[in-house]
Amino acid sequence: MNSASENTRRFTDQVTQAYGITGEGREELTRQGAQSLEMMTQASTMLTRGVHDLSREWFSLTQERLQKNVEDFGVLARCQSLPDVMAAQSTIMRHNLEQTIEGTRRIAEVATRVANEAGLTLKAETKRASRAA
């Protein structure tokens, strides 16, 4: 963060020198640059947290799927006839589809929550920056 702040300050200094901006104009440009950096930092933090949440949910779904596959293998191993195998396979396929739909729903919920939180954070930062201006 300090490095980014220092780079922003240097960039602002270069722009103000190149365009001959002094006094209040320079201060305003510096303030706007700092606000933009703060908003980008907030958005990056929210998105990083969101990716973490999505990864955790995906890992959880993978663990559940692995556990269910082990259980399904046991069901198939206990089958004693072809009709038993066919019935077990049909049930397993139905459960796989249900689990896929549920997993997709859970991932979508997390992604929607992350997008909403990021949007609200950016909106709040933008309002705060507007009031400060």
C-alpha positions as CSV (number, residue, x, y, z in Angstrom):
1,M,0.0,0.0,0.0
2,N,2.8,2.4,0.9
3,S,4.5,1.6,-2.4
4,A,1.3,2.2,-4.4
5,S,0.8,5.5,-2.5
6,E,4.3,6.6,-3.2
7,N,4.0,5.7,-6.9
8,T,0.7,7.7,-7.0
9,R,2.4,10.7,-5.4
10,R,5.3,10.5,-7.9
11,F,2.9,10.2,-10.8
12,T,0.9,13.1,-9.6
13,D,4.1,15.2,-9.2
14,Q,5.1,14.3,-12.8
15,V,1.6,15.2,-14.2
16,T,1.5,18.5,-12.3
17,Q,5.0,19.5,-13.5
18,A,4.3,18.5,-17.1
19,Y,1.0,20.5,-17.3
20,G,2.1,23.3,-15.0
21,I,-0.6,22.6,-12.4
22,T,0.1,24.4,-9.1
23,G,-1.6,25.3,-5.9
24,E,-5.2,24.2,-5.4
25,G,-5.2,22.3,-8.7
26,R,-2.3,20.2,-7.6
27,E,-3.9,19.5,-4.3
28,E,-7.1,18.5,-5.9
29,L,-5.4,16.2,-8.3
30,T,-3.5,14.6,-5.5
31,R,-6.7,14.2,-3.4
32,Q,-8.5,12.6,-6.4
33,G,-5.6,10.3,-7.0
34,A,-5.6,9.2,-3.4
35,Q,-9.4,8.6,-3.4
36,S,-9.1,6.5,-6.6
37,L,-6.3,4.5,-5.1
38,E,-8.4,3.9,-2.0
39,M,-11.4,2.8,-4.1
40,M,-9.3,0.4,-6.1
41,T,-7.8,-1.0,-2.9
42,Q,-11.3,-1.5,-1.4
43,A,-12.5,-3.2,-4.5
44,S,-9.4,-5.4,-4.7
45,T,-9.9,-6.5,-1.1
46,M,-13.5,-7.3,-1.7
47,L,-12.7,-9.3,-4.8
48,T,-9.9,-11.2,-3.1
49,R,-12.2,-12.1,-0.2
50,G,-14.8,-13.2,-2.8
51,V,-12.3,-15.4,-4.6
52,H,-11.4,-17.0,-1.2
53,D,-15.1,-17.6,-0.4
54,L,-15.6,-19.1,-3.9
55,S,-12.6,-21.4,-3.5
56,R,-13.7,-22.5,-0.1
57,E,-17.2,-23.4,-1.4
58,W,-15.7,-25.2,-4.4
59,F,-13.4,-27.2,-2.2
60,S,-16.4,-28.1,0.0
61,L,-18.4,-29.2,-3.0
62,T,-15.4,-31.3,-4.2
63,Q,-15.1,-33.0,-0.8
64,E,-18.9,-33.8,-0.7
65,R,-18.7,-35.2,-4.2
66,L,-15.7,-37.4,-3.3
67,Q,-17.5,-38.7,-0.2
68,K,-20.7,-39.4,-2.3
69,N,-18.6,-41.3,-4.9
70,V,-17.1,-43.6,-2.3
71,E,-20.6,-44.3,-0.9
72,D,-21.9,-44.9,-4.5
73,F,-19.1,-47.3,-5.1
74,G,-20.1,-49.3,-2.0
75,V,-23.7,-49.4,-3.3
76,L,-22.5,-50.8,-6.6
77,A,-20.2,-53.3,-5.0
78,R,-23.1,-54.7,-3.0
79,C,-25.3,-55.3,-6.1
80,Q,-26.0,-59.0,-6.7
81,S,-27.7,-58.9,-10.1
82,L,-27.9,-56.9,-13.2
83,P,-31.3,-55.3,-12.2
84,D,-29.7,-54.3,-8.9
85,V,-26.9,-52.6,-10.8
86,M,-29.3,-50.8,-13.2
87,A,-31.4,-49.6,-10.3
88,A,-28.3,-48.4,-8.4
89,Q,-26.9,-46.7,-11.4
90,S,-30.1,-44.9,-12.0
91,T,-30.3,-43.7,-8.4
92,I,-26.6,-42.6,-8.6
93,M,-27.2,-40.7,-11.8
94,R,-30.2,-38.9,-10.3
95,H,-28.2,-38.0,-7.1
96,N,-25.3,-36.8,-9.3
97,L,-27.6,-34.5,-11.2
98,E,-29.2,-33.2,-8.0
99,Q,-25.8,-32.6,-6.4
100,T,-24.6,-30.8,-9.6
101,I,-27.6,-28.5,-9.5
102,E,-27.2,-27.8,-5.8
103,G,-23.5,-27.1,-6.2
104,T,-24.2,-24.7,-9.0
105,R,-26.8,-22.9,-6.9
106,R,-24.4,-22.6,-4.0
107,I,-21.6,-21.2,-6.2
108,A,-24.0,-18.8,-7.8
109,E,-25.1,-17.6,-4.3
110,V,-21.6,-16.9,-3.2
111,A,-20.7,-15.2,-6.5
112,T,-23.9,-13.0,-6.3
113,R,-23.1,-12.1,-2.6
114,V,-19.5,-11.2,-3.5
115,A,-20.7,-9.0,-6.5
116,N,-23.3,-7.3,-4.3
117,E,-20.8,-6.6,-1.5
118,A,-18.3,-5.2,-3.9
119,G,-20.9,-3.1,-5.6
120,L,-22.1,-1.7,-2.3
121,T,-18.5,-1.0,-1.2
122,L,-17.7,0.9,-4.4
123,K,-20.9,2.8,-4.2
124,A,-20.2,3.8,-0.5
125,E,-16.6,4.8,-1.4
126,T,-17.9,6.9,-4.4
127,K,-20.4,8.7,-2.1
128,R,-17.8,9.3,0.5
129,A,-15.4,10.6,-2.1
130,S,-18.1,12.9,-3.5
131,R,-18.9,14.3,-0.1
132,A,-15.2,15.0,0.5
133,A,-15.0,16.9,-2.8
